[in-house]
Amino acid sequence: MTFQWTAVAGFLYGEIAVILVLCLPFISPLSAVLQMAEDFYDSSMEQNGSILEQDVPYNNSFTDRLVSCVLRRTVTLLTQLAKEMASHAALEMQVNDATEAAKKYMAENERLQEALSGQGSGKKKEEATQEKLKAEVEHLKAELQKTSTAFQKAKNEVAAVKKHSDSVRREYDHLMKEYERLQQSLNKAEDKKDL
């Protein structure tokens, strides 16, 4: 009995190792590897089937675990995309606020210039006010430039996350097709066993 459980545990650890290898982004699942794993699983079930049916209430198959891993990764990427979209919206609001502030200060600058030119008071006072206003305008332009740069960076990050999400979605669709094919072949094999 101990030998049988050792064999079953070894097989399950082997499945976990294969799943981890298939989860690496640069290794795509090969149908030959999947077929070998399924054949090994079938032969293991034939040898230990009665023990597993009695003692283990549910035994996940290789494809179930693979789909679970893919779904978990998809949820993680969708969560990251949602965070990036929220960050993008916040940066957009910040840029709009900075733009409104710059417009307000420029209008105030024009109003002060008109008031100074209408009064005709000393040139020194006018020059000092103009210099102060110019410095303030330059400061606001620099802030506007900073927020525009941050907005563009956030926009690029959102585009990259969206592109990655599309890639993951295509991979998920591919894996779901592979899962369906494997499930059909497993059902055919079970039907043949029953006959």
Disulfide bonds with the S-S distance in Angstrom:
none
